[in-house]
């Protein structure tokens, strides 16, 4: 007996629906995780932030974050984000078919680092795989610098162009060796020598003026004697 057309159509719809449910169940089973903080999503080919739901930023550089673990390890820990970096999501890829999306501030994941022990979804057999790769999505803003305040400076002191002469001191020995000051006052004449006789001898009352007379006579006599001798010599010749 032939099957009615309507019945065949019903079987076809049921088969399609069954296959769709089976596929969904299989995908759900493939993307399980033991970490309730992450969202397991099927697919391992995700490479950028355009496919991550709820993310408005772009892929960050690894240099924007400080981390341990990661590729080839069972888990990833991000300890710090650089100044001016806001992380919106962290994608951890690994396992047979899936990746985990971690959103800071959601599902008890801290809003800011550190984010510890992030993992990829389970393998089909339920084991924990190594991380194949990971990346973070977010925005970067230039860090604000505090305003620079001008520090008042005191005006520079004017410098004199003329050299300052060093004070000179006169040694005491030079002062003491200076020549004594002479005076023009006449020397005092010793008492008893007002007439100029007797030299520096004291006046004893003896008058020696006759000695000049004797000296004069001797000089005149000597001269006459010399003239006489010359005349005698001429006479004998």
Steps between C-alpha positions, in 0.01 A plus 500: 500500500653830400577756770295814470677810380423697815644225718822488298535873537457470877770236521738724305440794733554280806825365360636846429404619845662196655824556316503866607447405862770234474743751358426748775541236765832390350628858485393564857676186614819601314516845670487428868727649760564457866559875546165670560662846442546436125252456216579191287434565130537249212773568246876528512556726201427828674796738456377852577254697708245559223345159574480554878155603617472825696850623418546845349878515523773332301763237557761604752870429477654251739730782610194679641465228761718319752422130519621151582411172329308518174589321175591135558396519867185383676406847624565872459536764773502870415653691788489859376379724218709793381400853596218628278395145389142384564441128439150410375545127434760223511474216246669166576503251211574130537365147511321299234254770394448817698621811677417669829407868524569672832342843563651704785232597750264216393441159661704592808809577291669811646454826310875563500804273505616263627300234316625158602479145360314572175449181296374374162184279471521126567590244239224268378609244757472757779874549553660843539703592187802724469442853374563533127493883499336790678442871453333789679260764367471855628581865455810705566505863605800722546583535871428845633803691622472740794523866404845647522515795735764762450729525799587863575866563474692772677661762273863444430739723688691745275862423468760778496731508200775683690731264685518548871853579616620276773592691818872518556648484844833652590717263703593622840869445417475736201335764714766466765784519240386835359770774506479729803371846437771771496443853615660817365550658841868608558704301747539658836837660571662360814532740786836679526568490123304807387814663348588199284826422669604184670296263270293274708720557809365669800603866547764506777595872465818435290524720182679313211488780237883543511539167329362655180771769515779247540363298208493810282861587584613146421326507164655834404844391622480177311409686183794741540735209561390333178559822302844537655594144409395552139707818472807327643471215250489744214809678630707184520403403148 
